[in-house]
Amino acid sequence: MSLIKNPLIIALDVDTVEEAVNLVDGLEPYAGAFKVGMQFYNSVGPETIRILKRKNVSVFVDLKLHDIPNTVAGAARVIARHGASILNVHAAGGSTMMRAAAEAARDEAERAGVDHPQVVAVTVLTSIDQRMFNDEIGIPGAIRERVVSWAKMAKEAGLDGVVASPREITAIREACGTDFVIITPGVRPAGAVVNDQKRTMTPGDAVRLGATYLVVGRPVIAAPDPVEAAKAILREIS
């Protein structure tokens, strides 16, 4: 059962504990969870998770685990032990790797007496457009078809959901059902700068189409008033 109180996950894309704690202290009433990604995690280390848990907030550990099944399972155990609410792996690692991660995370959470994390699979990054997908990465076919294929594989492997652009929400819902978790980055409030995102959508539209959680970073944490930016997104969602 998810303990995340609303759909807004705020990405703590910062370098220091001080920056992160200041953001959490101000934004905690408005955030369903906070995301620890590669920048913050690689700057501070696993202590990032423990610091946020001491703040009594839900944590999405976004490290996109992708390796042989045994290695990914070991990493998933550690992340689950620290009390993450969500962790992710890369769908391109295959069903055996995904299944190993999900089983390891749930077993370790039970052993450690903490809540089971939701384990989700990253599909195609929101910074990738159709040309890049076909010509640079070398995968044929439409992005949507590949995303849906990986989502179905993730569900069959026992994962709780996927990370995908808002453009694929409807297709994933049709393929995987209403209980399947869909986390959508690439969300930009109306009028916001899209930065390096390619496949984007507004928060209100993404939720109406069936997104479970929205990941928002720069439009909130780089805003002149992060609290007001988060409140505006929640108003748009509702």
C-alpha positions in Angstrom: 0.0 0.0 0.0 1.4 3.4 -1.0 1.9 5.9 1.8 2.4 8.7 -0.8 -0.3 11.4 0.0 -0.7 13.1 -3.3 0.5 12.7 -7.0 3.3 15.4 -6.9 6.8 14.0 -6.5 9.4 16.8 -6.3 12.9 16.0 -7.7 15.7 17.1 -5.4 18.2 17.8 -8.2 20.7 19.5 -5.9 24.2 18.9 -4.7 24.1 19.5 -0.9 22.1 18.3 2.1 21.5 21.9 3.1 19.8 22.7 -0.3 17.7 19.5 0.0 16.6 20.0 3.6 15.6 23.6 2.9 13.5 22.5 0.0 11.9 19.7 2.0 11.2 21.9 4.9 9.3 24.3 2.7 7.6 21.9 0.3 6.7 19.0 2.6 3.1 20.0 3.0 2.6 20.1 -0.8 4.7 17.1 -2.0 3.5 13.5 -2.1 7.2 12.4 -2.1 10.7 13.6 -2.9 12.9 12.1 -5.5 16.6 11.4 -4.9 18.3 11.1 -8.3 21.8 10.6 -9.5 23.0 14.2 -8.8 22.0 14.3 -5.1 22.8 10.6 -4.5 26.2 10.7 -6.1 27.0 13.9 -4.2 26.1 12.8 -0.7 25.6 9.0 -0.9 23.1 6.7 0.7 22.8 9.1 3.6 20.4 11.1 1.3 17.7 8.5 1.9 18.2 8.4 5.7 18.2 12.2 6.0 14.9 12.4 4.2 13.4 9.5 6.1 14.2 11.3 9.3 12.1 14.2 7.9 9.2 11.6 7.8 8.7 12.1 4.0 8.3 9.5 1.3 11.3 8.9 -0.9 11.6 7.8 -4.5 15.1 6.6 -5.2 15.7 7.1 -8.9 18.9 5.3 -9.7 17.6 3.4 -12.8 19.3 0.1 -11.8 20.5 -1.7 -14.9 23.0 -4.6 -14.5 23.0 -8.4 -14.2 20.1 -9.7 -12.1 22.2 -10.6 -9.0 23.8 -7.1 -8.9 20.5 -5.3 -9.3 18.8 -7.5 -6.7 21.6 -6.7 -4.2 21.2 -2.9 -4.8 17.4 -3.2 -4.5 17.8 -4.9 -1.1 19.9 -2.0 0.1 17.5 0.7 -1.1 14.6 -1.2 0.4 16.4 -1.5 3.7 16.9 2.2 3.8 13.1 2.7 3.6 12.5 4.0 0.1 8.9 4.2 -0.9 9.7 3.8 -4.6 12.8 2.5 -6.4 13.3 1.9 -10.1 15.2 -0.3 -12.5 15.6 -0.1 -16.3 13.1 -2.1 -18.3 15.9 -2.7 -20.9 17.6 -5.0 -18.4 15.0 -7.7 -19.1 12.3 -9.6 -17.2 14.7 -11.8 -15.2 16.5 -8.7 -13.9 13.2 -6.9 -13.1 11.8 -9.9 -11.3 15.0 -10.3 -9.2 14.8 -6.7 -8.2 11.1 -6.8 -7.2 11.5 -10.0 -5.2 14.7 -8.8 -3.4 13.1 -5.5 -2.5 10.0 -7.0 -1.1 11.9 -9.8 0.8 14.3 -7.3 2.3 11.6 -4.8 3.3 9.8 -7.7 5.1 13.0 -8.8 6.8 13.8 -5.2 7.9 10.3 -4.5 9.1 9.7 -1.5 6.8 7.0 -0.8 4.2 7.4 -2.6 0.9 8.7 -0.2 -1.8 6.9 0.1 -5.1 9.3 -1.2 -7.7 8.9 0.4 -11.2 10.7 0.1 -14.5 12.0 3.1 -16.5 10.9 2.8 -20.2 12.0 5.4 -22.7 13.5 8.7 -21.2 11.4 11.8 -21.8 14.4 13.6 -23.3 14.3 11.1 -26.3 12.2 11.9 -29.4 11.3 9.6 -32.2 14.3 10.4 -34.4 16.8 9.9 -31.6 15.0 6.6 -30.6 15.3 5.2 -34.2 18.5 6.8 -35.5 20.8 7.3 -32.6 19.7 4.5 -30.2 18.9 2.2 -33.1 15.6 0.7 -31.9 13.1 0.4 -34.7 9.4 1.2 -34.5 7.4 3.8 -32.6 8.3 4.8 -29.0 4.8 4.2 -27.8 4.9 0.5 -29.0 8.2 -0.1 -27.2 7.0 1.6 -24.0 3.8 -0.5 -23.9 5.8 -3.7 -24.6 8.2 -2.9 -21.7 5.3 -2.0 -19.5 3.6 -5.3 -20.1 6.9 -7.1 -19.5 7.4 -5.2 -16.2 3.9 -6.2 -15.0 4.5 -9.8 -15.9 7.8 -9.7 -14.0 5.9 -8.6 -10.8 6.7 -4.9 -10.9 4.2 -2.3 -9.6 4.5 0.0 -12.6 6.6 2.0 -14.9 8.2 5.4 -15.5 7.0 6.8 -18.9 6.3 10.0 -20.6 2.8 11.4 -20.3 2.3 10.8 -24.1 2.2 7.0 -23.4 -0.2 7.1 -20.4 -3.4 6.1 -22.2 -1.7 3.2 -24.1 -0.2 1.8 -20.9 -3.5 2.1 -19.0 -5.2 0.1 -21.8 -2.5 -2.6 -21.7 -1.8 -2.9 -18.0 -5.0 -1.9 -16.2 -6.1 0.7 -13.6 -4.0 -0.5 -10.7 -0.7 -0.3 -12.5 1.5 2.6 -11.3 2.5 5.2 -14.0 5.1 7.7 -13.0 5.4 10.6 -15.4 8.4 12.9 -15.7 8.4 15.4 -18.5 5.6 17.3 -16.8 5.6 21.1 -17.3 3.0 23.6 -16.1 1.3 25.6 -18.7 3.7 28.3 -20.0 6.8 26.7 -18.4 10.1 26.2 -20.2 10.5 22.6 -21.4 14.3 22.5 -21.0 15.7 19.2 -22.4 12.4 17.4 -22.3 10.9 16.3 -25.6 7.7 14.4 -24.8 5.9 16.7 -22.3 2.4 17.5 -21.0 0.8 19.8 -18.4 0.2 18.3 -14.9 -3.6 18.6 -15.2 -3.7 16.7 -18.5 -1.3 14.0 -17.3 -3.5 13.3 -14.2 -6.7 13.3 -16.3 -5.2 10.7 -18.6 -4.4 8.4 -15.7 -0.9 9.2 -14.3 -0.4 8.0 -10.8 2.5 10.3 -9.9 4.0 13.3 -11.6 7.8 14.0 -11.2 8.6 17.7 -11.3 12.0 19.2 -10.7 13.2 22.5 -12.2 9.7 24.1 -12.5 9.5 23.9 -8.7 13.0 24.0 -7.2 14.3 26.6 -9.6 11.3 28.8 -9.3 11.6 32.2 -7.5 9.0 30.8 -5.0 9.2 27.0 -4.9 6.2 26.8 -2.5 4.0 28.8 -4.7 5.1 26.8 -7.8 4.2 23.6 -6.0 0.8 24.9 -4.9 0.1 26.1 -8.4 0.7 22.6 -9.8 -1.6 21.1 -7.2 -4.3 23.6 -8.1 -3.8 22.6 -11.8 -4.1 18.9 -10.9 -7.3 19.4 -8.9 
